[in-house]
Amino acid sequence: MPLFKKRTAGKPGEWYYCLEHKKVEEGPECPAKDRFGPYATRTEAEHAMEKARERNLQWENDPAWHDAPKGGDED
């Protein structure tokens, strides 16, 4: 008996965005490494890549994540 059961079918109402197939799926059809989610609605899953781009942009512009001073040495 396997220690972990491979879950292939999701629950109704769980939505995912598959990064490999670039499509929305109800319940996980693809491996976890290839998807974003779960989302509460299909619409949220459809906008997963937009949300990821927004979050990446916020992170790139967050001064708390950039500890190297700009403009050279300030010692």
PQR file of N, CA, C, O and H, with PARSE charges and radii, in Angstrom:
ATOM      1  N   MET A   1       0.846  -1.178   0.000 -0.4000 1.5000
ATOM      2  CA  MET A   1       0.000   0.000   0.000 -0.0000 2.0000
ATOM      3  C   MET A   1       0.898   1.250   0.000  0.5500 1.7000
ATOM      4  O   MET A   1       1.796   1.360   0.835 -0.5500 1.4000
ATOM      5  N   PRO A   2       0.661   2.193  -0.932 -0.5600 1.5000
ATOM      6  CA  PRO A   2       1.495   3.383  -0.992  0.2800 2.0000
ATOM      7  C   PRO A   2       1.251   4.291   0.209  0.5500 1.7000
ATOM      8  O   PRO A   2       0.157   4.349   0.771 -0.5500 1.4000
ATOM      9  N   LEU A   3       2.308   4.988   0.572 -0.4000 1.5000
ATOM     10  CA  LEU A   3       2.223   5.908   1.696 -0.0000 2.0000
ATOM     11  C   LEU A   3       1.348   7.115   1.365  0.5500 1.7000
ATOM     12  O   LEU A   3       0.558   7.570   2.191 -0.5500 1.4000
ATOM     13  H   LEU A   3       3.196   4.940   0.115  0.4000 1.0000
ATOM     14  N   PHE A   4       1.501   7.618   0.156 -0.4000 1.5000
ATOM     15  CA  PHE A   4       0.707   8.763  -0.274 -0.0000 2.0000
ATOM     16  C   PHE A   4      -0.132   8.362  -1.479  0.5500 1.7000
ATOM     17  O   PHE A   4       0.376   7.778  -2.436 -0.5500 1.4000
ATOM     18  H   PHE A   4       2.143   7.248  -0.516  0.4000 1.0000
ATOM     19  N   LYS A   5      -1.390   8.672  -1.423 -0.4000 1.5000
ATOM     20  CA  LYS A   5      -2.285   8.364  -2.536 -0.0000 2.0000
ATOM     21  C   LYS A   5      -2.182   9.487  -3.567  0.5500 1.7000
ATOM     22  O   LYS A   5      -2.274  10.665  -3.225 -0.5500 1.4000
ATOM     23  H   LYS A   5      -1.803   9.147  -0.645  0.4000 1.0000
ATOM     24  N   LYS A   6      -1.993   9.115  -4.815 -0.4000 1.5000
ATOM     25  CA  LYS A   6      -1.921  10.098  -5.881 -0.0000 2.0000
ATOM     26  C   LYS A   6      -3.325  10.618  -6.159  0.5500 1.7000
ATOM     27  O   LYS A   6      -4.227   9.855  -6.504 -0.5500 1.4000
ATOM     28  H   LYS A   6      -1.918   8.157  -5.093  0.4000 1.0000
ATOM     29  N   ARG A   7      -3.495  11.918  -6.005 -0.4000 1.5000
ATOM     30  CA  ARG A   7      -4.803  12.533  -6.214 -0.0000 2.0000
ATOM     31  C   ARG A   7      -4.886  13.031  -7.652  0.5500 1.7000
ATOM     32  O   ARG A   7      -4.146  13.931  -8.048 -0.5500 1.4000
ATOM     33  H   ARG A   7      -2.762  12.538  -5.724  0.4000 1.0000
ATOM     34  N   THR A   8      -5.767  12.455  -8.410 -0.4000 1.5000
ATOM     35  CA  THR A   8      -5.913  12.867  -9.798 -0.0000 2.0000
ATOM     36  C   THR A   8      -7.194  13.650 -10.032  0.5500 1.7000
ATOM     37  O   THR A   8      -7.227  14.532 -10.890 -0.5500 1.4000
ATOM     38  H   THR A   8      -6.369  11.724  -8.088  0.4000 1.0000
ATOM     39  N   ALA A   9      -8.242  13.347  -9.289 -0.4000 1.5000
ATOM     40  CA  ALA A   9      -9.511  14.050  -9.473 -0.0000 2.0000
ATOM     41  C   ALA A   9      -9.684  15.090  -8.388  0.5500 1.7000
ATOM     42  O   ALA A   9      -9.459  14.818  -7.209 -0.5500 1.4000
ATOM     43  H   ALA A   9      -8.215  12.631  -8.592  0.4000 1.0000
ATOM     44  N   GLY A  10     -10.080  16.270  -8.789 -0.4000 1.5000
ATOM     45  CA  GLY A  10     -10.300  17.341  -7.823 -0.0000 2.0000
ATOM     46  C   GLY A  10     -11.736  17.392  -7.374  0.5500 1.7000
ATOM     47  O   GLY A  10     -12.582  16.618  -7.823 -0.5500 1.4000
ATOM     48  H   GLY A  10     -10.262  16.491  -9.747  0.4000 1.0000
ATOM     49  N   LYS A  11     -11.987  18.305  -6.491 -0.4000 1.5000
ATOM     50  CA  LYS A  11     -13.347  18.504  -6.008 -0.0000 2.0000
ATOM     51  C   LYS A  11     -14.089  19.427  -6.977  0.5500 1.7000
ATOM     52  O   LYS A  11     -13.479  20.329  -7.551 -0.5500 1.4000
ATOM     53  H   LYS A  11     -11.300  18.933  -6.126  0.4000 1.0000
ATOM     54  N   PRO A  12     -15.360  19.222  -7.162 -0.5600 1.5000
ATOM     55  CA  PRO A  12     -16.124  20.162  -7.973  0.2800 2.0000
ATOM     56  C   PRO A  12     -16.029  21.558  -7.359  0.5500 1.7000
ATOM     57  O   PRO A  12     -16.168  21.724  -6.147 -0.5500 1.4000
ATOM     58  N   GLY A  13     -15.797  22.535  -8.189 -0.4000 1.5000
ATOM     59  CA  GLY A  13     -15.681  23.904  -7.697 -0.0000 2.0000
ATOM     60  C   GLY A  13     -14.254  24.343  -7.451  0.5500 1.7000
ATOM     61  O   GLY A  13     -14.025  25.519  -7.165 -0.5500 1.4000
ATOM     62  H   GLY A  13     -15.684  22.400  -9.174  0.4000 1.0000
ATOM     63  N   GLU A  14     -13.284  23.450  -7.551 -0.4000 1.5000
ATOM     64  CA  GLU A  14     -11.876  23.832  -7.456 -0.0000 2.0000
ATOM     65  C   GLU A  14     -11.369  24.083  -8.873  0.5500 1.7000
ATOM     66  O   GLU A  14     -11.436  23.205  -9.733 -0.5500 1.4000
ATOM     67  H   GLU A  14     -13.470  22.495  -7.783  0.4000 1.0000
ATOM     68  N   TRP A  15     -10.871  25.268  -9.099 -0.4000 1.5000
ATOM     69  CA  TRP A  15     -10.398  25.642 -10.427 -0.0000 2.0000
ATOM     70  C   TRP A  15      -8.888  25.858 -10.395  0.5500 1.7000
ATOM     71  O   TRP A  15      -8.344  26.388  -9.426 -0.5500 1.4000
ATOM     72  H   TRP A  15     -10.816  25.982  -8.400  0.4000 1.0000
ATOM     73  N   TYR A  16      -8.227  25.444 -11.460 -0.4000 1.5000
ATOM     74  CA  TYR A  16      -6.772  25.554 -11.579 -0.0000 2.0000
ATOM     75  C   TYR A  16      -6.421  26.118 -12.948  0.5500 1.7000
ATOM     76  O   TYR A  16      -7.196  26.012 -13.898 -0.5500 1.4000
ATOM     77  H   TYR A  16      -8.668  25.013 -12.247  0.4000 1.0000
ATOM     78  N   TYR A  17      -5.232  26.723 -13.032 -0.4000 1.5000
ATOM     79  CA  TYR A  17      -4.703  27.139 -14.324 -0.0000 2.0000
ATOM     80  C   TYR A  17      -3.493  26.271 -14.615  0.5500 1.7000
ATOM     81  O   TYR A  17      -2.530  26.282 -13.849 -0.5500 1.4000
ATOM     82  H   TYR A  17      -4.602  26.810 -12.260  0.4000 1.0000
ATOM     83  N   CYS A  18      -3.524  25.518 -15.707 -0.4000 1.5000
ATOM     84  CA  CYS A  18      -2.437  24.631 -16.083 -0.0000 2.0000
ATOM     85  C   CYS A  18      -1.401  25.432 -16.866  0.5500 1.7000
ATOM     86  O   CYS A  18      -1.705  25.996 -17.917 -0.5500 1.4000
ATOM     87  H   CYS A  18      -4.307  25.509 -16.329  0.4000 1.0000
ATOM     88  N   LEU A  19      -0.173  25.476 -16.345 -0.4000 1.5000
ATOM     89  CA  LEU A  19       0.908  26.224 -16.982 -0.0000 2.0000
ATOM     90  C   LEU A  19       1.420  25.524 -18.234  0.5500 1.7000
ATOM     91  O   LEU A  19       1.903  26.177 -19.159 -0.5500 1.4000
ATOM     92  H   LEU A  19       0.075  25.017 -15.492  0.4000 1.0000
ATOM     93  N   GLU A  20       1.317  24.220 -18.267 -0.4000 1.5000
ATOM     94  CA  GLU A  20       1.810  23.463 -19.419 -0.0000 2.0000
ATOM     95  C   GLU A  20       0.856  23.566 -20.613  0.5500 1.7000
ATOM     96  O   GLU A  20       1.287  23.795 -21.743 -0.5500 1.4000
ATOM     97  H   GLU A  20       0.925  23.690 -17.516  0.4000 1.0000
ATOM     98  N   HIS A  21      -0.432  23.397 -20.354 -0.4000 1.5000
ATOM     99  CA  HIS A  21      -1.415  23.406 -21.442 -0.0000 2.0000
ATOM    100  C   HIS A  21      -2.047  24.781 -21.655  0.5500 1.7000
ATOM    101  O   HIS A  21      -2.780  24.996 -22.620 -0.5500 1.4000
ATOM    102  H   HIS A  21      -0.782  23.212 -19.436  0.4000 1.0000
ATOM    103  N   LYS A  22      -1.750  25.717 -20.731 -0.4000 1.5000
ATOM    104  CA  LYS A  22      -2.274  27.081 -20.793 -0.0000 2.0000
ATOM    105  C   LYS A  22      -3.800  27.092 -20.899  0.5500 1.7000
ATOM    106  O   LYS A  22      -4.393  27.725 -21.773 -0.5500 1.4000
ATOM    107  H   LYS A  22      -1.155  25.542 -19.947  0.4000 1.0000
ATOM    108  N   LYS A  23      -4.407  26.349 -19.950 -0.4000 1.5000
ATOM    109  CA  LYS A  23      -5.865  26.290 -19.935 -0.0000 2.0000
ATOM    110  C   LYS A  23      -6.360  26.160 -18.504  0.5500 1.7000
ATOM    111  O   LYS A  23      -5.628  25.757 -17.600 -0.5500 1.4000
ATOM    112  H   LYS A  23      -3.925  25.835 -19.240  0.4000 1.0000
ATOM    113  N   VAL A  24      -7.618  26.512 -18.331 -0.4000 1.5000
ATOM    114  CA  VAL A  24      -8.291  26.385 -17.038 -0.0000 2.0000
ATOM    115  C   VAL A  24      -8.883  24.992 -16.954  0.5500 1.7000
ATOM    116  O   VAL A  24      -9.429  24.470 -17.926 -0.5500 1.4000
ATOM    117  H   VAL A  24      -8.212  26.839 -19.065  0.4000 1.0000
ATOM    118  N   GLU A  25      -8.764  24.391 -15.761 -0.4000 1.5000
ATOM    119  CA  GLU A  25      -9.342  23.060 -15.566 -0.0000 2.0000
ATOM    120  C   GLU A  25     -10.045  22.998 -14.223  0.5500 1.7000
ATOM    121  O   GLU A  25      -9.593  23.593 -13.245 -0.5500 1.4000
ATOM    122  H   GLU A  25      -8.320  24.815 -14.971  0.4000 1.0000
ATOM    123  N   GLU A  26     -11.144  22.280 -14.182 -0.4000 1.5000
ATOM    124  CA  GLU A  26     -11.865  22.095 -12.924 -0.0000 2.0000
ATOM    125  C   GLU A  26     -11.333  20.836 -12.271  0.5500 1.7000
ATOM    126  O   GLU A  26     -11.375  19.750 -12.850 -0.5500 1.4000
ATOM    127  H   GLU A  26     -11.512  21.796 -14.977  0.4000 1.0000
ATOM    128  N   GLY A  27     -10.835  20.997 -11.066 -0.4000 1.5000
ATOM    129  CA  GLY A  27     -10.148  19.886 -10.407 -0.0000 2.0000
ATOM    130  C   GLY A  27      -8.779  19.723 -11.036  0.5500 1.7000
ATOM    131  O   GLY A  27      -8.613  20.006 -12.222 -0.5500 1.4000
ATOM    132  H   GLY A  27     -10.800  21.879 -10.597  0.4000 1.0000
ATOM    133  N   PRO A  28      -7.800  19.277 -10.277 -0.5600 1.5000
ATOM    134  CA  PRO A  28      -6.459  19.167 -10.859  0.2800 2.0000
ATOM    135  C   PRO A  28      -6.372  18.005 -11.843  0.5500 1.7000
ATOM    136  O   PRO A  28      -6.552  16.845 -11.470 -0.5500 1.4000
ATOM    137  N   GLU A  29      -6.099  18.327 -13.082 -0.4000 1.5000
ATOM    138  CA  GLU A  29      -5.889  17.299 -14.086 -0.0000 2.0000
ATOM    139  C   GLU A  29      -4.399  17.064 -14.302  0.5500 1.7000
ATOM    140  O   GLU A  29      -3.983  15.965 -14.669 -0.5500 1.4000
ATOM    141  H   GLU A  29      -5.953  19.269 -13.385  0.4000 1.0000
ATOM    142  N   CYS A  30      -3.603  18.098 -14.075 -0.4000 1.5000
ATOM    143  CA  CYS A  30      -2.161  18.030 -14.299 -0.0000 2.0000
ATOM    144  C   CYS A  30      -1.424  18.029 -12.964  0.5500 1.7000
ATOM    145  O   CYS A  30      -2.007  18.383 -11.939 -0.5500 1.4000
ATOM    146  H   CYS A  30      -3.941  18.991 -13.778  0.4000 1.0000
ATOM    147  N   PRO A  31      -0.145  17.635 -12.963 -0.5600 1.5000
ATOM    148  CA  PRO A  31       0.629  17.608 -11.717  0.2800 2.0000
ATOM    149  C   PRO A  31       0.717  18.997 -11.076  0.5500 1.7000
ATOM    150  O   PRO A  31       0.629  20.015 -11.762 -0.5500 1.4000
ATOM    151  N   ALA A  32       0.889  19.022  -9.775 -0.4000 1.5000
ATOM    152  CA  ALA A  32       0.950  20.272  -9.017 -0.0000 2.0000
ATOM    153  C   ALA A  32       2.050  21.201  -9.518  0.5500 1.7000
ATOM    154  O   ALA A  32       1.894  22.421  -9.475 -0.5500 1.4000
ATOM    155  H   ALA A  32       0.961  18.195  -9.217  0.4000 1.0000
ATOM    156  N   LYS A  33       3.154  20.641  -9.989 -0.4000 1.5000
ATOM    157  CA  LYS A  33       4.265  21.472 -10.459 -0.0000 2.0000
ATOM    158  C   LYS A  33       3.902  22.264 -11.707  0.5500 1.7000
ATOM    159  O   LYS A  33       4.607  23.209 -12.062 -0.5500 1.4000
ATOM    160  H   LYS A  33       3.281  19.649 -10.024  0.4000 1.0000
ATOM    161  N   ASP A  34       2.819  21.899 -12.376 -0.4000 1.5000
ATOM    162  CA  ASP A  34       2.422  22.536 -13.628 -0.0000 2.0000
ATOM    163  C   ASP A  34       1.162  23.379 -13.514  0.5500 1.7000
ATOM    164  O   ASP A  34       0.544  23.697 -14.531 -0.5500 1.4000
ATOM    165  H   ASP A  34       2.245  21.132 -12.088  0.4000 1.0000
ATOM    166  N   ARG A  35       0.763  23.752 -12.290 -0.4000 1.5000
ATOM    167  CA  ARG A  35      -0.499  24.485 -12.191 -0.0000 2.0000
ATOM    168  C   ARG A  35      -0.480  25.522 -11.069  0.5500 1.7000
ATOM    169  O   ARG A  35       0.286  25.420 -10.111 -0.5500 1.4000
ATOM    170  H   ARG A  35       1.265  23.493 -11.464  0.4000 1.0000
ATOM    171  N   PHE A  36      -1.346  26.518 -11.220 -0.4000 1.5000
ATOM    172  CA  PHE A  36      -1.649  27.497 -10.179 -0.0000 2.0000
ATOM    173  C   PHE A  36      -3.036  27.163  -9.652  0.5500 1.7000
ATOM    174  O   PHE A  36      -3.905  26.734 -10.411 -0.5500 1.4000
ATOM    175  H   PHE A  36      -1.968  26.601 -11.999  0.4000 1.0000
ATOM    176  N   GLY A  37      -3.244  27.357  -8.364 -0.4000 1.5000
ATOM    177  CA  GLY A  37      -4.574  27.151  -7.811 -0.0000 2.0000
ATOM    178  C   GLY A  37      -4.512  26.395  -6.508  0.5500 1.7000
ATOM    179  O   GLY A  37      -3.421  26.074  -6.037 -0.5500 1.4000
ATOM    180  H   GLY A  37      -2.538  27.706  -7.747  0.4000 1.0000
ATOM    181  N   PRO A  38      -5.627  26.106  -5.922 -0.5600 1.5000
ATOM    182  CA  PRO A  38      -6.981  26.222  -6.464  0.2800 2.0000
ATOM    183  C   PRO A  38      -7.541  27.634  -6.337  0.5500 1.7000
ATOM    184  O   PRO A  38      -7.158  28.401  -5.454 -0.5500 1.4000
ATOM    185  N   TYR A  39      -8.446  27.946  -7.234 -0.4000 1.5000
ATOM    186  CA  TYR A  39      -9.190  29.199  -7.231 -0.0000 2.0000
ATOM    187  C   TYR A  39     -10.657  28.876  -6.973  0.5500 1.7000
ATOM    188  O   TYR A  39     -11.121  27.775  -7.272 -0.5500 1.4000
ATOM    189  H   TYR A  39      -8.757  27.323  -7.951  0.4000 1.0000
ATOM    190  N   ALA A  40     -11.377  29.836  -6.421 -0.4000 1.5000
ATOM    191  CA  ALA A  40     -12.785  29.628  -6.079 -0.0000 2.0000
ATOM    192  C   ALA A  40     -13.689  29.651  -7.302  0.5500 1.7000
ATOM    193  O   ALA A  40     -14.745  29.018  -7.311 -0.5500 1.4000
ATOM    194  H   ALA A  40     -11.000  30.730  -6.179  0.4000 1.0000
ATOM    195  N   THR A  41     -13.272  30.385  -8.340 -0.4000 1.5000
ATOM    196  CA  THR A  41     -14.112  30.497  -9.533 -0.0000 2.0000
ATOM    197  C   THR A  41     -13.285  30.273 -10.794  0.5500 1.7000
ATOM    198  O   THR A  41     -12.060  30.393 -10.784 -0.5500 1.4000
ATOM    199  H   THR A  41     -12.415  30.899  -8.332  0.4000 1.0000
ATOM    200  N   ARG A  42     -13.973  29.950 -11.864 -0.4000 1.5000
ATOM    201  CA  ARG A  42     -13.316  29.787 -13.165 -0.0000 2.0000
ATOM    202  C   ARG A  42     -12.680  31.106 -13.610  0.5500 1.7000
ATOM    203  O   ARG A  42     -11.585  31.114 -14.173 -0.5500 1.4000
ATOM    204  H   ARG A  42     -14.969  29.853 -11.872  0.4000 1.0000
ATOM    205  N   THR A  43     -13.371  32.216 -13.355 -0.4000 1.5000
ATOM    206  CA  THR A  43     -12.863  33.532 -13.754 -0.0000 2.0000
ATOM    207  C   THR A  43     -11.536  33.847 -13.082  0.5500 1.7000
ATOM    208  O   THR A  43     -10.618  34.356 -13.724 -0.5500 1.4000
ATOM    209  H   THR A  43     -14.260  32.209 -12.898  0.4000 1.0000
ATOM    210  N   GLU A  44     -11.430  33.543 -11.786 -0.4000 1.5000
ATOM    211  CA  GLU A  44     -10.163  33.764 -11.085 -0.0000 2.0000
ATOM    212  C   GLU A  44      -9.048  32.950 -11.722  0.5500 1.7000
ATOM    213  O   GLU A  44      -7.940  33.454 -11.909 -0.5500 1.4000
ATOM    214  H   GLU A  44     -12.176  33.129 -11.264  0.4000 1.0000
ATOM    215  N   ALA A  45      -9.329  31.706 -12.053 -0.4000 1.5000
ATOM    216  CA  ALA A  45      -8.320  30.849 -12.678 -0.0000 2.0000
ATOM    217  C   ALA A  45      -7.933  31.373 -14.059  0.5500 1.7000
ATOM    218  O   ALA A  45      -6.768  31.287 -14.447 -0.5500 1.4000
ATOM    219  H   ALA A  45     -10.228  31.297 -11.902  0.4000 1.0000
ATOM    220  N   GLU A  46      -8.896  31.912 -14.804 -0.4000 1.5000
ATOM    221  CA  GLU A  46      -8.607  32.466 -16.122 -0.0000 2.0000
ATOM    222  C   GLU A  46      -7.639  33.642 -16.053  0.5500 1.7000
ATOM    223  O   GLU A  46      -6.897  33.899 -17.000 -0.5500 1.4000
ATOM    224  H   GLU A  46      -9.842  31.982 -14.489  0.4000 1.0000
ATOM    225  N   HIS A  47      -7.649  34.354 -14.930 -0.4000 1.5000
ATOM    226  CA  HIS A  47      -6.785  35.530 -14.763 -0.0000 2.0000
ATOM    227  C   HIS A  47      -5.535  35.227 -13.928  0.5500 1.7000
ATOM    228  O   HIS A  47      -4.885  36.147 -13.432 -0.5500 1.4000
ATOM    229  H   HIS A  47      -8.252  34.145 -14.160  0.4000 1.0000
ATOM    230  N   ALA A  48      -5.205  33.972 -13.774 -0.4000 1.5000
ATOM    231  CA  ALA A  48      -4.062  33.577 -12.936 -0.0000 2.0000
ATOM    232  C   ALA A  48      -2.746  34.174 -13.421  0.5500 1.7000
ATOM    233  O   ALA A  48      -1.944  34.641 -12.613 -0.5500 1.4000
ATOM    234  H   ALA A  48      -5.733  33.225 -14.177  0.4000 1.0000
ATOM    235  N   MET A  49      -2.519  34.165 -14.724 -0.4000 1.5000
ATOM    236  CA  MET A  49      -1.256  34.680 -15.245 -0.0000 2.0000
ATOM    237  C   MET A  49      -1.159  36.202 -15.085  0.5500 1.7000
ATOM    238  O   MET A  49      -0.079  36.730 -14.818 -0.5500 1.4000
ATOM    239  H   MET A  49      -3.171  33.786 -15.381  0.4000 1.0000
ATOM    240  N   GLU A  50      -2.277  36.902 -15.247 -0.4000 1.5000
ATOM    241  CA  GLU A  50      -2.288  38.353 -15.033 -0.0000 2.0000
ATOM    242  C   GLU A  50      -1.942  38.668 -13.580  0.5500 1.7000
ATOM    243  O   GLU A  50      -1.154  39.573 -13.304 -0.5500 1.4000
ATOM    244  H   GLU A  50      -3.155  36.473 -15.464  0.4000 1.0000
ATOM    245  N   LYS A  51      -2.537  37.915 -12.654 -0.4000 1.5000
ATOM    246  CA  LYS A  51      -2.283  38.118 -11.233 -0.0000 2.0000
ATOM    247  C   LYS A  51      -0.816  37.834 -10.907  0.5500 1.7000
ATOM    248  O   LYS A  51      -0.202  38.551 -10.116 -0.5500 1.4000
ATOM    249  H   LYS A  51      -3.176  37.180 -12.879  0.4000 1.0000
ATOM    250  N   ALA A  52      -0.262  36.794 -11.513 -0.4000 1.5000
ATOM    251  CA  ALA A  52       1.151  36.464 -11.286 -0.0000 2.0000
ATOM    252  C   ALA A  52       2.044  37.583 -11.804  0.5500 1.7000
ATOM    253  O   ALA A  52       3.019  37.940 -11.142 -0.5500 1.4000
ATOM    254  H   ALA A  52      -0.760  36.212 -12.155  0.4000 1.0000
ATOM    255  N   ARG A  53       1.737  38.148 -12.971 -0.4000 1.5000
ATOM    256  CA  ARG A  53       2.530  39.259 -13.508 -0.0000 2.0000
ATOM    257  C   ARG A  53       2.460  40.468 -12.588  0.5500 1.7000
ATOM    258  O   ARG A  53       3.474  41.121 -12.339 -0.5500 1.4000
ATOM    259  H   ARG A  53       0.945  37.858 -13.508  0.4000 1.0000
ATOM    260  N   GLU A  54       1.262  40.772 -12.079 -0.4000 1.5000
ATOM    261  CA  GLU A  54       1.097  41.897 -11.157 -0.0000 2.0000
ATOM    262  C   GLU A  54       1.931  41.693  -9.893  0.5500 1.7000
ATOM    263  O   GLU A  54       2.608  42.614  -9.437 -0.5500 1.4000
ATOM    264  H   GLU A  54       0.439  40.242 -12.282  0.4000 1.0000
ATOM    265  N   ARG A  55       1.881  40.499  -9.337 -0.4000 1.5000
ATOM    266  CA  ARG A  55       2.632  40.210  -8.112 -0.0000 2.0000
ATOM    267  C   ARG A  55       4.139  40.252  -8.359  0.5500 1.7000
ATOM    268  O   ARG A  55       4.892  40.733  -7.512 -0.5500 1.4000
ATOM    269  H   ARG A  55       1.330  39.751  -9.708  0.4000 1.0000
ATOM    270  N   ASN A  56       4.579  39.754  -9.507 -0.4000 1.5000
ATOM    271  CA  ASN A  56       6.007  39.823  -9.837 -0.0000 2.0000
ATOM    272  C   ASN A  56       6.465  41.267  -9.959  0.5500 1.7000
ATOM    273  O   ASN A  56       7.549  41.614  -9.490 -0.5500 1.4000
ATOM    274  H   ASN A  56       3.967  39.364 -10.194  0.4000 1.0000
ATOM    275  N   LEU A  57       5.663  42.103 -10.577 -0.4000 1.5000
ATOM    276  CA  LEU A  57       6.004  43.522 -10.718 -0.0000 2.0000
ATOM    277  C   LEU A  57       6.075  44.198  -9.356  0.5500 1.7000
ATOM    278  O   LEU A  57       6.991  44.978  -9.098 -0.5500 1.4000
ATOM    279  H   LEU A  57       4.783  41.821 -10.958  0.4000 1.0000
ATOM    280  N   GLN A  58       5.117  43.905  -8.485 -0.4000 1.5000
ATOM    281  CA  GLN A  58       5.153  44.458  -7.128 -0.0000 2.0000
ATOM    282  C   GLN A  58       6.418  44.028  -6.400  0.5500 1.7000
ATOM    283  O   GLN A  58       7.054  44.841  -5.730 -0.5500 1.4000
ATOM    284  H   GLN A  58       4.372  43.271  -8.695  0.4000 1.0000
ATOM    285  N   TRP A  59       6.783  42.776  -6.524 -0.4000 1.5000
ATOM    286  CA  TRP A  59       7.971  42.257  -5.859 -0.0000 2.0000
ATOM    287  C   TRP A  59       9.226  42.927  -6.408  0.5500 1.7000
ATOM    288  O   TRP A  59      10.110  43.310  -5.641 -0.5500 1.4000
ATOM    289  H   TRP A  59       6.267  42.115  -7.068  0.4000 1.0000
ATOM    290  N   GLU A  60       9.309  43.070  -7.729 -0.4000 1.5000
ATOM    291  CA  GLU A  60      10.486  43.680  -8.342 -0.0000 2.0000
ATOM    292  C   GLU A  60      10.662  45.129  -7.920  0.5500 1.7000
ATOM    293  O   GLU A  60      11.786  45.629  -7.882 -0.5500 1.4000
ATOM    294  H   GLU A  60       8.591  42.759  -8.351  0.4000 1.0000
ATOM    295  N   ASN A  61       9.572  45.808  -7.602 -0.4000 1.5000
ATOM    296  CA  ASN A  61       9.631  47.217  -7.222 -0.0000 2.0000
ATOM    297  C   ASN A  61       9.558  47.439  -5.711  0.5500 1.7000
ATOM    298  O   ASN A  61       9.486  48.583  -5.264 -0.5500 1.4000
ATOM    299  H   ASN A  61       8.659  45.402  -7.632  0.4000 1.0000
ATOM    300  N   ASP A  62       9.575  46.387  -4.935 -0.4000 1.5000
ATOM    301  CA  ASP A  62       9.509  46.504  -3.474 -0.0000 2.0000
ATOM    302  C   ASP A  62      10.908  46.755  -2.922  0.5500 1.7000
ATOM    303  O   ASP A  62      11.776  45.891  -3.043 -0.5500 1.4000
ATOM    304  H   ASP A  62       9.633  45.457  -5.298  0.4000 1.0000
ATOM    305  N   PRO A  63      11.144  47.919  -2.317 -0.5600 1.5000
ATOM    306  CA  PRO A  63      12.486  48.228  -1.811  0.2800 2.0000
ATOM    307  C   PRO A  63      12.949  47.282  -0.701  0.5500 1.7000
ATOM    308  O   PRO A  63      14.151  47.150  -0.471 -0.5500 1.4000
ATOM    309  N   ALA A  64      12.036  46.636  -0.025 -0.4000 1.5000
ATOM    310  CA  ALA A  64      12.429  45.707   1.038 -0.0000 2.0000
ATOM    311  C   ALA A  64      13.165  44.494   0.482  0.5500 1.7000
ATOM    312  O   ALA A  64      13.901  43.834   1.217 -0.5500 1.4000
ATOM    313  H   ALA A  64      11.059  46.743  -0.212  0.4000 1.0000
ATOM    314  N   TRP A  65      12.982  44.187  -0.805 -0.4000 1.5000
ATOM    315  CA  TRP A  65      13.634  43.028  -1.411 -0.0000 2.0000
ATOM    316  C   TRP A  65      14.935  43.393  -2.103  0.5500 1.7000
ATOM    317  O   TRP A  65      15.648  42.508  -2.575 -0.5500 1.4000
ATOM    318  H   TRP A  65      12.384  44.723  -1.402  0.4000 1.0000
ATOM    319  N   HIS A  66      15.261  44.678  -2.172 -0.4000 1.5000
ATOM    320  CA  HIS A  66      16.474  45.122  -2.855 -0.0000 2.0000
ATOM    321  C   HIS A  66      17.361  45.834  -1.841  0.5500 1.7000
ATOM    322  O   HIS A  66      17.182  47.023  -1.578 -0.5500 1.4000
ATOM    323  H   HIS A  66      14.682  45.397  -1.788  0.4000 1.0000
ATOM    324  N   ASP A  67      18.314  45.104  -1.273 -0.4000 1.5000
ATOM    325  CA  ASP A  67      19.147  45.677  -0.234 -0.0000 2.0000
ATOM    326  C   ASP A  67      20.465  46.243  -0.766  0.5500 1.7000
ATOM    327  O   ASP A  67      21.237  46.799   0.015 -0.5500 1.4000
ATOM    328  H   ASP A  67      18.459  44.138  -1.486  0.4000 1.0000
ATOM    329  N   ALA A  68      20.745  46.124  -2.048 -0.4000 1.5000
ATOM    330  CA  ALA A  68      21.958  46.701  -2.619 -0.0000 2.0000
ATOM    331  C   ALA A  68      21.689  48.179  -2.915  0.5500 1.7000
ATOM    332  O   ALA A  68      20.699  48.497  -3.575 -0.5500 1.4000
ATOM    333  H   ALA A  68      20.118  45.672  -2.683  0.4000 1.0000
ATOM    334  N   PRO A  69      22.549  49.090  -2.442 -0.5600 1.5000
ATOM    335  CA  PRO A  69      22.324  50.501  -2.708  0.2800 2.0000
ATOM    336  C   PRO A  69      22.497  50.826  -4.187  0.5500 1.7000
ATOM    337  O   PRO A  69      23.346  50.247  -4.866 -0.5500 1.4000
ATOM    338  N   LYS A  70      21.694  51.745  -4.672 -0.4000 1.5000
ATOM    339  CA  LYS A  70      21.811  52.172  -6.057 -0.0000 2.0000
ATOM    340  C   LYS A  70      22.778  53.341  -6.139  0.5500 1.7000
ATOM    341  O   LYS A  70      22.853  54.158  -5.222 -0.5500 1.4000
ATOM    342  H   LYS A  70      21.004  52.215  -4.120  0.4000 1.0000
ATOM    343  N   GLY A  71      23.503  53.419  -7.218 -0.4000 1.5000
ATOM    344  CA  GLY A  71      24.382  54.565  -7.434 -0.0000 2.0000
ATOM    345  C   GLY A  71      25.793  54.382  -6.926  0.5500 1.7000
ATOM    346  O   GLY A  71      26.528  55.364  -6.823 -0.5500 1.4000
ATOM    347  H   GLY A  71      23.442  52.755  -7.963  0.4000 1.0000
ATOM    348  N   GLY A  72      26.206  53.167  -6.604 -0.4000 1.5000
ATOM    349  CA  GLY A  72      27.595  52.942  -6.215 -0.0000 2.0000
ATOM    350  C   GLY A  72      27.813  52.929  -4.723  0.5500 1.7000
ATOM    351  O   GLY A  72      26.875  52.746  -3.947 -0.5500 1.4000
ATOM    352  H   GLY A  72      25.610  52.369  -6.687  0.4000 1.0000
ATOM    353  N   ASP A  73      29.065  53.126  -4.323 -0.4000 1.5000
ATOM    354  CA  ASP A  73      29.464  53.078  -2.911 -0.0000 2.0000
ATOM    355  C   ASP A  73      28.996  54.306  -2.160  0.5500 1.7000
ATOM    356  O   ASP A  73      29.122  55.432  -2.643 -0.5500 1.4000
ATOM    357  H   ASP A  73      29.827  53.274  -4.954  0.4000 1.0000
ATOM    358  N   GLU A  74      28.455  54.079  -0.972 -0.4000 1.5000
ATOM    359  CA  GLU A  74      28.018  55.179  -0.123 -0.0000 2.0000
ATOM    360  C   GLU A  74      28.664  55.076   1.253  0.5500 1.7000
ATOM    361  O   GLU A  74      28.080  55.521   2.242 -0.5500 1.4000
ATOM    362  H   GLU A  74      28.353  53.164  -0.581  0.4000 1.0000
ATOM    363  N   ASP A  75      29.868  54.494   1.332 -0.4000 1.5000
ATOM    364  CA  ASP A  75      30.554  54.329   2.623 -0.0000 2.0000
ATOM    365  C   ASP A  75      31.176  55.586   3.117  0.5500 1.7000
ATOM    366  O   ASP A  75      31.785  55.594   4.187 -0.5500 1.4000
ATOM    367  H   ASP A  75      30.342  54.133   0.529  0.4000 1.0000
TER
END
